Amino acid sequence: MSDQYEELRVFLHLAGTLNFGRTSLECHVSAATLTRTVQRLESRVGHRLFDRGPRGVSLTTEGHRFREYATRALELWHTYRAGHQDPVELSGTLGVFATVTACQTLLPSLLAPFLAAHPRVRLDLRTGDAATALARLDEGEVEVAVAGVPHRVPDALVTRTVAVTDLVFVTARERPDPGVRGPFVLPRRGLVREAAQRWLRAHGRAPVIGAEPDGHEASLTLVALGCGTGVVPRLVLDHSAVRERLAVVAVERGPDPLTIGLCVRRPDLRRPLVAALWSLTA
């Protein structure tokens, strides 16, 4: 990608995160380089694109307009480049987001046929909190996410189910069985948090929250340390390094299972790399 389009890509990432530190880290550029990139763009546009104040970073009115331009410009660039690709010899970089557990359990079989068919493609694999997966996809940080699928999928996304896993209550094995009374270790946000809260409300429980970590792996560590009762996907529990220190709390009927899907933006299905992966996971 040329320097011009790389600048637009970095700008769009920053416009999505509104966090210079995160964009610097995840786009692999120094803080000084990121600042100079923004300054160059603002100089060319003739307007400030970001406001920086005590409450953080925000897009200016001109910044919102430029974001629309940058999105269209990159889409046109990718479409143009796609017209010059040999479909048999696809190359380039495909951005993929998945949790640590999904990386270890789902991605090897999911991506192996794609890489075997297109060995010149490089994967930019990113991981983190499951609750941020669809947001990262929507912001254009990655082209593909393996993530929990909500009951109502946004119109701009398409998904294909790759796994379904139960949600289970877990506690430290040596902790006296608390039943399902808490305190609870629940994810700070996301589908598992929502499912757990629905279950607790339906059973007349007003949960006392003992901890709110980011990520299911962190939840299990806190549960193993005796911080409370957690709610996690069984897929995560079964592959956790601390599973021997945990016990499942039996309930008659647990929260609704979690569907995990391969998720992409609908317009990106026109991109050769995304289309190739999609076709090989049917």
C-alpha positions as CSV (number, residue, x, y, z in Angstrom):
1,M,0.0,0.0,0.0
2,S,1.4,3.4,-0.9
3,D,2.3,6.0,1.7
4,Q,-0.8,8.0,0.9
5,Y,-3.2,5.2,1.5
6,E,-1.3,4.0,4.5
7,E,-1.9,7.5,6.0
8,L,-5.6,7.1,5.3
9,R,-5.6,3.7,7.0
10,V,-3.9,5.1,10.1
11,F,-6.3,8.1,10.1
12,L,-9.3,5.8,10.0
13,H,-8.0,3.7,12.8
14,L,-7.5,6.8,15.0
15,A,-10.9,8.1,14.0
16,G,-12.3,4.8,15.3
17,T,-10.3,4.5,18.6
18,L,-10.0,8.2,19.4
19,N,-6.9,7.1,21.3
20,F,-3.4,8.0,20.1
21,G,-1.7,5.5,22.3
22,R,-3.9,2.5,21.1
23,T,-3.6,3.5,17.4
24,S,0.2,3.9,17.8
25,L,0.5,0.5,19.3
26,E,-1.9,-1.4,17.0
27,C,-0.8,0.3,13.7
28,H,2.9,-0.3,14.6
29,V,3.9,3.4,14.4
30,S,5.6,5.6,16.9
31,A,3.7,8.3,18.8
32,A,5.7,10.9,17.0
33,T,5.1,9.4,13.6
34,L,1.3,9.2,14.3
35,T,1.3,12.9,15.4
36,R,3.2,13.9,12.2
37,T,0.8,11.9,10.1
38,V,-2.2,13.7,11.5
39,Q,-0.4,17.1,11.1
40,R,0.3,16.4,7.4
41,L,-3.3,15.4,6.8
42,E,-4.6,18.5,8.6
43,S,-2.1,20.7,6.6
44,R,-3.4,19.2,3.3
45,V,-7.0,19.5,4.2
46,G,-6.6,23.0,5.7
47,H,-8.6,22.2,8.8
48,R,-8.2,20.5,12.1
49,L,-9.4,16.9,12.0
50,F,-9.3,16.1,15.7
51,D,-10.0,18.1,18.9
52,R,-7.7,17.3,21.8
53,G,-9.1,18.4,25.2
54,P,-9.2,17.4,28.8
55,R,-12.0,14.9,28.1
56,G,-10.0,13.2,25.4
57,V,-9.9,13.2,21.6
58,S,-12.8,13.8,19.3
59,L,-13.4,14.3,15.6
60,T,-14.1,17.8,14.4
61,T,-16.9,18.4,11.9
62,E,-14.3,18.4,9.1
63,G,-12.8,15.3,10.6
64,H,-16.2,13.5,10.2
65,R,-16.3,14.7,6.5
66,F,-12.7,13.5,5.9
67,R,-13.5,10.1,7.5
68,E,-16.2,9.6,4.8
69,Y,-13.7,10.6,2.1
70,A,-11.0,8.3,3.5
71,T,-13.3,5.3,3.7
72,R,-14.4,5.8,0.1
73,A,-10.9,6.4,-1.1
74,L,-9.6,3.2,0.5
75,E,-12.5,1.1,-0.9
76,L,-11.8,2.4,-4.4
77,W,-8.1,1.7,-4.0
78,H,-8.8,-1.9,-2.9
79,T,-11.3,-2.4,-5.8
80,Y,-8.7,-1.1,-8.3
81,R,-6.0,-3.3,-6.9
82,A,-8.3,-6.3,-6.9
83,G,-8.7,-5.9,-10.7
84,H,-5.0,-6.4,-11.1
85,Q,-4.7,-9.5,-9.0
86,D,-4.2,-13.0,-10.5
87,P,-7.0,-14.9,-8.7
88,V,-4.9,-18.0,-8.4
89,E,-2.0,-16.0,-6.9
90,L,-3.6,-13.9,-4.3
91,S,-1.2,-11.9,-2.1
92,G,-1.4,-9.2,0.5
93,T,-2.4,-9.0,4.1
94,L,-5.6,-10.2,5.7
95,G,-6.4,-8.7,9.2
96,V,-8.0,-11.2,11.5
97,F,-9.2,-10.7,15.1
98,A,-9.9,-13.6,17.5
99,T,-9.7,-14.2,21.3
100,V,-6.8,-16.2,22.6
101,T,-9.0,-19.3,23.0
102,A,-10.3,-18.9,19.5
103,C,-6.8,-18.6,18.2
104,Q,-5.9,-21.9,19.8
105,T,-9.0,-23.9,19.1
106,L,-10.8,-22.6,16.0
107,L,-8.4,-20.7,13.8
108,P,-6.0,-23.6,12.9
109,S,-8.7,-25.6,11.1
110,L,-10.6,-22.5,9.9
111,L,-7.6,-20.8,8.2
112,A,-5.5,-23.8,7.2
113,P,-7.3,-24.5,3.9
114,F,-7.2,-20.8,3.0
115,L,-3.4,-20.5,3.6
116,A,-2.8,-23.8,1.7
117,A,-4.7,-22.4,-1.3
118,H,-3.1,-18.9,-1.1
119,P,0.4,-19.3,0.4
120,R,1.4,-15.7,-0.6
121,V,-1.2,-14.2,1.8
122,R,0.1,-12.9,5.1
123,L,-2.1,-12.9,8.2
124,D,-2.2,-9.9,10.5
125,L,-3.6,-11.8,13.6
126,R,-4.8,-9.7,16.5
127,T,-6.3,-10.8,19.8
128,G,-7.9,-9.3,22.8
129,D,-11.2,-8.9,24.6
130,A,-14.0,-10.8,22.9
131,A,-16.4,-7.9,23.6
132,T,-14.4,-5.6,21.3
133,A,-14.3,-8.0,18.3
134,L,-17.3,-6.6,16.2
135,A,-16.3,-3.0,17.0
136,R,-12.8,-3.6,15.6
137,L,-14.4,-5.1,12.6
138,D,-16.8,-2.3,12.1
139,E,-14.0,0.3,12.5
140,G,-12.0,-1.3,9.7
141,E,-9.2,-2.4,12.0
142,V,-9.5,-5.9,10.6
143,E,-11.3,-7.6,7.7
144,V,-12.4,-10.7,9.6
145,A,-13.4,-11.5,13.2
146,V,-14.1,-14.8,14.8
147,A,-16.5,-13.7,17.5
148,G,-19.6,-14.2,19.5
149,V,-22.7,-13.5,17.3
150,P,-25.5,-11.4,18.8
151,H,-29.1,-12.4,18.3
152,R,-29.6,-9.4,16.0
153,V,-26.7,-9.1,13.5
154,P,-26.1,-5.5,12.2
155,D,-27.1,-5.2,8.5
156,A,-23.6,-4.2,7.6
157,L,-22.2,-7.6,8.8
158,V,-22.5,-11.1,7.6
159,T,-21.7,-14.1,9.7
160,R,-21.2,-17.9,9.4
161,T,-21.4,-20.1,12.4
162,V,-18.2,-22.0,13.3
163,A,-19.1,-23.2,16.8
164,V,-21.7,-23.2,19.5
165,T,-20.7,-23.4,23.1
166,D,-22.6,-23.6,26.4
167,L,-22.2,-20.9,29.0
168,V,-21.4,-22.4,32.4
169,F,-21.1,-21.1,36.0
170,V,-17.7,-21.9,37.5
171,T,-16.1,-21.4,40.9
172,A,-12.8,-22.3,42.5
173,R,-12.6,-26.0,43.2
174,E,-11.5,-25.5,46.9
175,R,-14.1,-22.8,47.6
176,P,-17.2,-24.0,49.5
177,D,-20.0,-24.5,47.0
178,P,-21.8,-21.1,46.9
179,G,-24.5,-22.3,44.5
180,V,-25.4,-19.3,42.3
181,R,-25.4,-16.6,44.9
182,G,-22.1,-14.8,44.1
183,P,-20.2,-12.6,44.4
184,F,-19.9,-12.8,40.6
185,V,-16.9,-12.4,38.3
186,L,-18.5,-11.1,35.1
187,P,-17.0,-9.7,31.9
188,R,-17.1,-5.9,31.9
189,R,-19.2,-5.9,28.7
190,G,-20.2,-8.1,25.8
191,L,-22.5,-11.0,25.0
192,V,-21.6,-13.3,27.9
193,R,-22.2,-10.4,30.4
194,E,-25.6,-9.8,28.8
195,A,-26.6,-13.5,28.8
196,A,-25.5,-13.9,32.5
197,Q,-27.5,-10.8,33.5
198,R,-30.6,-12.1,31.7
199,W,-30.3,-15.4,33.5
200,L,-29.9,-13.9,36.9
201,R,-32.8,-11.5,36.4
202,A,-35.0,-14.4,35.2
203,H,-34.1,-16.3,38.4
204,G,-34.7,-13.3,40.7
205,R,-31.1,-12.7,41.6
206,A,-29.6,-9.3,42.2
207,P,-25.9,-10.1,41.7
208,V,-23.1,-8.7,43.8
209,I,-20.2,-8.1,41.4
210,G,-16.8,-9.1,42.7
211,A,-14.8,-8.3,39.6
212,E,-15.3,-7.2,36.0
213,P,-12.3,-8.2,34.0
214,D,-11.7,-7.8,30.2
215,G,-11.7,-11.2,28.6
216,H,-12.8,-14.7,29.6
217,E,-9.3,-15.9,30.3
218,A,-8.9,-13.2,32.9
219,S,-12.2,-14.1,34.4
220,L,-11.1,-17.7,34.9
221,T,-7.9,-16.6,36.6
222,L,-9.9,-14.5,39.1
223,V,-12.4,-17.3,39.7
224,A,-9.5,-19.7,40.4
225,L,-8.2,-17.2,42.9
226,G,-11.5,-17.3,44.8
227,C,-12.8,-13.9,43.8
228,G,-16.3,-15.3,43.0
229,T,-18.4,-17.3,40.7
230,G,-17.9,-16.7,37.0
231,V,-19.8,-17.3,33.8
232,V,-17.8,-18.3,30.8
233,P,-18.1,-20.3,27.5
234,R,-17.4,-24.0,28.1
235,L,-15.0,-23.8,25.1
236,V,-12.8,-21.3,27.1
237,L,-13.1,-23.4,30.3
238,D,-12.1,-26.6,28.5
239,H,-8.9,-25.1,27.2
240,S,-7.9,-23.0,30.2
241,A,-4.6,-23.4,31.9
242,V,-6.3,-23.1,35.3
243,R,-9.2,-25.5,34.6
244,E,-7.9,-28.0,37.2
245,R,-8.5,-25.4,39.9
246,L,-12.1,-24.8,38.8
247,A,-15.4,-26.6,39.3
248,V,-18.6,-26.2,37.3
249,V,-21.6,-25.0,39.4
250,A,-24.6,-27.2,38.5
251,V,-27.8,-25.4,37.5
252,E,-30.9,-26.9,36.0
253,R,-30.8,-24.8,32.9
254,G,-27.9,-22.3,32.3
255,P,-27.8,-19.2,30.2
256,D,-28.4,-19.3,26.5
257,P,-25.5,-20.9,24.5
258,L,-23.1,-18.6,22.7
259,T,-22.8,-18.8,18.9
260,I,-19.4,-18.1,17.5
261,G,-19.2,-17.0,13.9
262,L,-16.8,-15.9,11.2
263,C,-17.8,-12.3,10.8
264,V,-17.0,-9.9,7.9
265,R,-18.4,-6.6,6.7
266,R,-20.9,-7.1,3.9
267,P,-19.1,-4.7,1.4
268,D,-15.8,-6.5,2.1
269,L,-17.1,-9.7,0.4
270,R,-16.1,-8.0,-2.8
271,R,-12.5,-7.9,-1.7
272,P,-10.5,-10.9,-3.1
273,L,-8.9,-12.0,0.1
274,V,-12.1,-11.9,2.1
275,A,-14.1,-13.5,-0.7
276,A,-11.5,-16.3,-1.0
277,L,-11.6,-17.0,2.8
278,W,-15.4,-16.9,2.8
279,S,-15.6,-19.4,-0.1
280,L,-13.4,-21.9,1.6
281,T,-15.4,-21.9,4.9
282,A,-18.8,-22.6,3.4
